[in-house]
Amino acid sequence: MTHLLEVNDLHAYYGPTHVLSGIHFSLNKGGITTILGANGAGKTTTLRALCGMVTTKGQISLDGRRIDGSACEEIVRMGVAHVPEGRGTFAALTTEENLKLGAVTRRDKHGVTQDLEHMYSLFPRLKERRKQQAGTLSGGEQQMLAVARALMLRPNLLLLDEPSFGLAPLIVAELFEILGRINREDGVSMLLVEQNAELALDLASHAYLLETGKVVLSGSAEEIQEHDQVRRTYLGY
């Protein structure tokens, strides 16, 4: 299977602080890969490095094209959409205005209109609240809005940072079911950072385990799920 994303010897820094220490990983076109690890392992930094948001050294290739060193805006135009931890919705704007902002780099007005309706079919609650200020939505609705807004870019790669954080179990189950549907039906490749290892491994086909900025384990989601260290530390059995 063809790799959409290839990362080789990636280092990342916040000022003098060295967070990622030469990590390697890849993601197949149309696949879902998850990055697991404890708090402080470098998971969020990995996503930020892919978006050009932190200082990096090493090679990042998207569909065969080097993107390391590119500006964040340029990486977005290449089709990389990022759903950050904490959702990042524009609270004063309506749900629909937030969604349209996700397509701000696009020029195909008809396609944007079609995709807006597609988002409403995927997330019916957003349609019900299309004229409501985003800041008044529930936490689950705001997370759905953040995902839908990123999808309005028509991304090649969707980066998801802790999408289950702070949400009720029923909302999490609904959100992850929708993510699986988006992957299967729309072919959107995803890189998922998620504290809930069981959820992440059920959704993903491949997984990497980060510890203190280094990849210490990789394999299929099934293999990682059966690994003793992962079972004891992240799955609780």
PyMOL commands that set and color helices and strands:
alter all, ss='L'
color gray80, all
select helices_A, chain A and resi 43-50+72-77+95-101+109-122+124-128+134-136+139-151+169-186+197-203+221-226+228-235
alter helices_A, ss='H'
color red, helices_A
select strands_A, chain A and resi 3-14+17-28+32-36+55-62+65-66+80-83+157-161+189-193+206-211+214-220
alter strands_A, ss='S'
color yellow, strands_A
deselect
rebuild
show_as cartoon
